[in-house]
Amino acid sequence: MKYVLLTHIPTFAGQSSGVIRWSTEWEADLSAQVAALREVGFDVTVATPLLPAPDSQTLAKQALVDVTLKKQDFTYQPLPGYRTMTQFVTHRPALRRAIRALIKDADIVQLGAGGHPISLGQVAWPIVKRAGRKCIFVFSDDPIPAWRRYAETGRNPAKRLAKSMAIKRLERFCATAVREADLVFAHSPEVQDRFGRAWSETCHTFAPTRLRDSQIGKARVTPDKNRPLRVVTIGSAGFTRGVDHLLRALAKARRLNAKIELDLVGDVTGSAELMNLLRDQRLEPAIRLHGRLSGPKLTAVLDQADVLAACELIPAIDPIIYLAIARGLPILTYQSGVLDQRLTDHGAGIVIPRGETDLFAQALLDLATKTAGAAAMSQRAIDLASEKTLDAVHRTRAGLARSLIKRK
């Protein structure tokens, strides 16, 4: 079975034959997808526009990685590359010919809404439909807002009008793709919100993290009651509200004889307010200040902790939460409106109404004294993280793709 992944992802010629370059983020996503597709029996061909070299804007925004093609588990097929509308118009006939040849023996073709100045999916869609190939349409996010911001740039009224018309065409095209594709995969709920009228049982929304299976740790054992509960949080001198709540809650729990220590990661020493609060609440013996950490050093601190406290007052989802649950840390958090339901449904954390410092203190006290409960939450945190890895989402996607092909 042949799966053709036709994508707009910018690809650049490497410095030697048989080597190409693209973003490290795309490399991680692609490696997970190819592994999952091969596991269910697909041979994978990846086709992208190929450009001679990255421009300065790309280099400023993306980290690139060299890819040696002979070492990959997929076949790579370059397509004519273009950056401007003039280049696109020039290369369009060759691009169409390349796509027709590419999908000639494909069982499934994957398309998407991305691409500049014209979505590559818009070019390929009629060719794929005429060829009668199974089609999977993928949205990484809702493409329309970014295009609208782009359309508002520039001073030329004629160009702004042309951009606005292109957006309308793209939106109509995406709605058609949602209705008519054999499968639709969206990685953002905003896609379903925009194209809800066309949404059906063939459409699936995923919320993958950037975590890989290899980053999943082991669940914590029941903490020793004779040692302090270790809590870790991430702070910043520029955003102290929330961390100050945690410090007050920690001080209150300790006054009630809870054995708790705090690992405070971030440049918080630059905040006189937080440093004064530490002293006023007599917390210096219970606090370890780590400064800014990332990569293995941050993971090492998480692996020594029992709980992650996420106490931001501004509703948001902190990416560190996903890494923490992957390492088996239960989450104690103020309401974010994003991950709350998943944490409570899985029993992987405790969600506190924002600003309720007394409830935060009580939760810390319970975690410090009811250690078996913290260990159980640790396992459930691992289970939640495992469901959301990039690898897990691609395995689900690959299974759905395989279901389009009649089994012999």
C-alpha positions, 0 to 999 in steps of 0.5 A: 500500500502506498501513502503519499504525503503531499505537503507545503512544508518548505524544504531546502537542498542540502550541501551535498547530494542526497541531503535535504533540510527542513525544520526540526519540528516537522522532522519530529512530527514526520518521524512519528507519522512514518513509523505509525504508517509503516506499522500498519503496512504503508510505504510512505512517499513524502513530496514537498516543494524544494527550494535551493536555500532558506531565506532569512525569515525562515532562518530567523523563525526555524531551526533546520536539520539535515536529512540524509535521504538514504537513511530514511524510512520514506521515499522523498519526491521533490516538487517545483519550489516557489515563494511568490505568486509570479514563481507559482504561476510559472511553475504551476504546469510543472507542479500539476504534472509532478502531482499527477505522476506522483499519485498515479499508483497511490492508495491514499493521498494526504493533503492540507490547507497550508502553502504560500501564496496558494495552498498546495492542497488547492492545486492538488485537490482536483487532480486527486479527485479526478484520479479517484484516490482516497484522500485524507485532509489535515489541518494543523490549525485554523488557516483563516485567521493568519491569512486575514492578518496577512491580507491586512498588510501592505498599502496597495488597495488592489493587492489587499483586495486580491488577498481578501478574495484569495482567503474567501476561495481558500475558506470555500475550498477547505469547507469542500475538503471537509465535506468530501475528503475520506478522512479529515484530521484537525489538530485544533478545535478551532477547525471544527468550530469554523467548518462545523456545518461540513463536519461529520463522522469522518472528521476527527480532532486531535490535541497532540502534545510535542511529547514523544513516547520516549519522554514518558517516565515511570509513575511515582511510588508512594512517597515516604511519609518521613520525608517532605513532599517535593513540589516544583513550580516555574516562575518568572520575575516578570510574572510573579502573580500566582507564585506569590499565592503558592508561597502563601499557601505553602507557608500556611500548609507548613504551619499546619505541620505539613512536610513540604519543600518547593523547587522554584525554577525560573529567574525569580531572584530578580523579583524583590517582592517574591524574595521579601515574601520568602523571608516574611513567610520564613520559607527560606529553609523549604525553598530551592532556587534553581534559576532558569532551566531547560532540557535535561536539567529541567527534566532532572528537577521534575524527576526529583519532585512529587507534584507540579504546582501551576498557579498562573492567574492568567488562564492559559496552558503551560507546556511544562504541564505536559512534560510534568505529567509525562514524568508522572507528576500530579498537577496542582493548578489554578483553573486554566479552562484548557486542561482542567477537564482532562486532569479531573476526568483522569484523576491526574490532578487537582484544579483550584478556583483561581485566587483561592489560596486557602484551597491551594493550601489545603490541597498541599496539606492533603497531598503531603499527608495522604501519600497513597493518593498522590502515588495513584494520581501519578500513574493516572498522569502517566496514562493521560500523557501517554494518550497525547504523545505525538506517537500515540496520535499518529498511531490512531491516525494511521489506524484510521487511514488503514481502515480506508483500504479494504483488507484482503 
